[in-house]
Amino acid sequence: MSLPFLRSAVVQLAAYTPHVESADDPSPAALDILDTNECPYDLPEALQEKLAWQLQHNIAANRYPDGGHGALKEAIAQYVTESTAGAAFSADHISVGNGSDELIRSLLIATCLGGAGSVLVADPTFSMYGILARTLGIPVVTVGRSEDTFAVDTAAAQQAIARPQGTPVRVVFMVHPNSPTGNALTATEIAWLESLPPDILVVIDEAYFEFSQQTTTANVLTRPNWVVMRTFSKAFRLAAYRVGYAVANPELTQALEKVRLPYNLPSLTQAAAQLALAHRQELLAVVSEIQQQRRELASAIAQTTPLRLWPSDANFLYGRPPAQSGQPINAELERWFNRLRVQGTLVRHTGGGLRITIGTPAENRRTLAHLQQV
Ligand SMILES: Cc1ncc(COP(=O)(O)O)c(C=O)c1O
């Protein structure tokens, strides 16, 4: 069936499908879900109970949520101030989204829609920038990365910006540390981003900040073209609730507020994010365990399997299997992915490699054993 009223860009796009089910999958209980970089631990029971109490006593189902997110923005500004040496942020610097995915879309609408600009990304990287841009008819300019370190090819990026082939670049999206490759931006890459002219928006996606402890938020206070995005879906354990935030100069956050949906965050979601921030010491206490598990798993994989791993500053590892003679690398990758999956370890097959989320110690032991079996 064809629907002639649909835009061709939408018809041609494949929908984003996180876990595609397969007939060969073990039962869901026997599958370790290590493909979406979540925290392996749910909220502690006491916090779940507090949230359930809020739902029963503080949230009226017939009333719209707080559409201005006032209390949540205050709490986020406080947290961002704590995590940025020598800088102070207020609620005006914060805009909140239904996941950082929504913020990516708002940024695209505010900057590039209607032929106003294209976006630049360095592949491999988080796929949603390209997917959301294409749904809006926004061109995506892609540059490469070093095969050794995954550092961005800044010469190619500079060239794409200085001599655009089509619509000029308006926005550069960088993940710090990058997904799927795990590398944080280097001082050289940050210096290049800082050198970009004020008519180009620099978006630094710090979704994995709590694991890397590296941030560029201080730049927001001196650079009107700098925005940092973060999420509650990873270290804060709230992927199910959908909360992300942008830290930017107040003029830019105002623009984001104009283009978002009026009640983009349900009341329970706002309550969950505020509760998580109020108990951040307890929730973020597992970050050091996950970092330690990452180091141990990386070293065991390197010693006992042929997978080539890269250093990671995030809560996942990125690796590529060795090429087999006569086998295209993609077929070999597919084989590793499928062999892991039938044994019960679901990882992400992306960007020409395998991205493996760090799970609980028991899950990580199984990941290692399953990799050794491949
Ligand atoms: C780099 C990066 N940015 C953003 C997101 C999306 O986060 P959210 O759940 O807040 O939409 C992810 C999720 O995997 C991610 O890896």
The ligand as a Gaussian input file, in Angstrom:
#p B3LYP/6-31G(d) Opt

LIG

0 1
 C       24.872000       9.568000      23.346000
 C       23.447000       9.430000      23.713000
 N       22.673000      10.523000      23.746000
 C       21.377000      10.446000      24.072000
 C       20.791000       9.234000      24.368000
 C       19.309000       9.200000      24.628000
 O       19.042000       9.419000      25.920000
 P       17.540000       9.578000      26.429000
 O       17.169000       8.267000      27.015000
 O       17.644000      10.667000      27.460000
 O       16.676000       9.984000      25.271000
 C       21.554000       8.071000      24.345000
 C       20.931000       6.779000      24.640000
 O       21.452000       5.722000      24.461000
 C       22.917000       8.172000      24.010000
 O       23.691000       7.099000      23.947000

